[in-house]
Amino acid sequence: MSSRERRLLLVGGVVVACVRILLWLLPFKRVVWLVERTALRSARVAPIRLLEDTSIAMAWAVTTAARYVPRATCLTQALAAQWLFAWFGHPTLLRIGVAKGNDTALRAHAWLEGEGRVVVGGESLEEDEYAVLSPPASGIAPNRMSPQ
């Protein structure tokens, strides 16, 4: 593993662990608010140009690090990747979908989309399997979140 990959994996691990801890401690809406706030701050500065291999590497770092963080589910991974992409000024869209399983149990999955493609969580998706829910909104002080 190159030094660049090790650094990226370390950053991915820290972000995944932070998101997992935040999801344990805070309500989901508050965690979404924190990620949105990072995105708004990053939108005020020029985005750092990510090469195709860099965005793939960031997604790899998050999914690889998630293997070592307890209960780092698809939601944790999608939020962590969204936070990383937002940090570099790149907008993404968190998607949460539900589907009925073979045993009529309801299944849910979260994934992250950016630039018209699935960035994280796509390996579990099948064409039209999940009914996409509305994008999650933090619901916390929306008037204070808009850029000034």
C-alpha positions in Angstrom: 0.0 0.0 0.0 1.4 3.4 -0.9 1.8 6.2 1.6 -1.1 8.1 -0.1 -3.4 5.1 0.3 -2.4 4.6 4.0 -3.2 8.3 4.7 -6.5 8.1 2.9 -7.4 4.9 4.8 -6.5 6.6 8.1 -8.7 9.6 7.3 -11.5 7.3 6.1 -11.2 5.3 9.3 -11.4 8.4 11.5 -14.4 9.7 9.6 -16.2 6.4 9.7 -15.6 6.0 13.4 -16.7 9.5 14.1 -19.9 9.1 12.2 -20.6 5.7 13.9 -20.1 7.3 17.3 -22.3 10.3 16.4 -25.1 7.9 15.2 -24.9 6.2 18.6 -25.0 9.4 20.6 -27.2 11.8 18.5 -30.4 11.6 16.7 -30.1 10.9 13.0 -31.4 14.4 12.1 -28.6 16.0 14.1 -25.9 13.9 12.3 -27.4 14.9 8.9 -27.3 18.5 10.1 -23.6 18.2 10.9 -22.9 16.8 7.5 -25.0 19.5 5.8 -23.2 22.2 7.8 -19.8 20.8 6.6 -21.1 20.9 3.0 -22.3 24.5 3.4 -19.0 25.7 4.8 -17.2 23.9 2.0 -19.5 25.5 -0.6 -18.2 28.9 0.3 -14.7 28.0 -0.9 -13.6 26.7 -4.3 -13.9 23.0 -4.5 -10.8 21.0 -4.6 -10.7 19.3 -8.0 -10.9 15.5 -7.4 -9.5 13.2 -10.0 -11.6 10.2 -10.9 -9.2 7.9 -9.1 -9.3 10.1 -6.0 -13.0 9.9 -5.6 -12.8 6.1 -6.2 -10.0 6.0 -3.6 -12.0 8.0 -1.1 -14.9 5.5 -1.5 -12.5 2.6 -1.1 -11.1 4.1 2.1 -14.5 4.5 3.6 -15.7 1.0 2.7 -12.4 -0.6 3.8 -12.2 1.3 7.1 -15.9 0.3 7.8 -14.8 -3.3 8.1 -12.9 -2.5 11.2 -15.5 -0.2 12.9 -18.2 -2.1 14.8 -21.7 -1.7 13.2 -20.5 0.5 10.4 -23.6 -0.1 8.3 -24.4 1.2 4.9 -25.9 4.3 6.5 -22.6 5.0 8.4 -20.6 4.5 5.3 -22.8 6.7 3.1 -22.7 9.5 5.7 -19.0 9.2 6.2 -18.4 9.4 2.4 -20.8 12.3 2.2 -18.8 14.1 4.9 -15.5 13.5 3.1 -16.8 14.6 -0.3 -18.4 17.7 1.3 -15.1 18.5 3.0 -13.5 18.8 -0.4 -16.4 20.9 -1.7 -18.2 18.2 -3.8 -21.9 17.8 -3.5 -23.4 14.4 -3.1 -26.8 13.0 -2.4 -27.6 10.6 0.4 -30.2 8.1 -0.7 -32.2 5.8 1.5 -34.4 3.1 0.0 -36.6 0.3 1.2 -37.6 -3.0 -0.3 -39.7 -6.0 0.6 -37.6 -9.1 1.1 -38.5 -12.6 0.0 -39.8 -13.3 3.5 -42.0 -10.1 3.4 -39.6 -8.4 5.8 -38.8 -4.8 5.0 -35.2 -4.1 4.1 -33.5 -0.8 4.0 -30.3 0.4 2.3 -28.4 3.7 2.2 -26.1 4.8 -0.6 -24.4 7.9 -1.8 -24.7 9.4 -5.3 -22.4 12.0 -6.8 -22.0 13.3 -10.3 -24.7 11.1 -11.6 -23.4 7.8 -10.3 -23.4 5.7 -7.1 -20.2 6.5 -5.1 -20.7 4.3 -2.0 -23.1 1.5 -1.4 -23.8 0.5 -5.0 -22.7 -3.1 -4.6 -26.0 -3.9 -2.8 -28.2 -2.2 -5.3 -30.1 -4.0 -8.0 -32.1 -2.2 -10.7 -35.4 -0.8 -9.2 -35.1 -3.1 -6.1 -35.3 -0.2 -3.6 -38.0 2.4 -3.4 -36.1 5.6 -2.7 -37.4 7.7 0.1 -37.3 11.4 0.1 -33.8 12.8 0.8 -33.3 13.1 4.6 -33.5 16.7 5.9 -32.0 17.7 9.2 -35.1 19.7 10.1 -32.9 21.8 12.4 -32.9 25.6 11.9 -33.2 25.6 8.1 -33.1 29.4 8.0 -29.7 29.5 9.7 -28.3 26.9 7.3 -28.6 28.9 4.1 -25.4 30.6 2.9 -25.2 34.3 3.5 
